[in-house]
Amino acid sequence: MTAVQLNAMNAELFGALQTISSDESLMKKAVRALKRIASQSTKAENTMSMAELEEIVRQGEKEIAEGNLQPIAIENLWK
């Protein structure tokens, strides 16, 4: 999406919000809808297919079998 398109969509979104801003009930519905949309976007980004997960496990098992395992100290795990 280009910057011009993004600016146009932002203007459209804020225009719609301005239109309903005087009605508390509509604003609550809009907030709920936007939260639902945002959570769907986040879920889609954080999911992977079973095939992708199985491939990661297969690669890991292959590396372990080949001896390509480098231990990590537990205190360095979260760095």
Secondary structure, 3 states (H helix, E strand, C coil): CCHHHHHHHHHHHHHHHHHHCCCHHHHHHHHHHHHHHHHHHHHHHCCCCHHHHHHHHHHHHHHHHCCCCCCCCHHHCCC
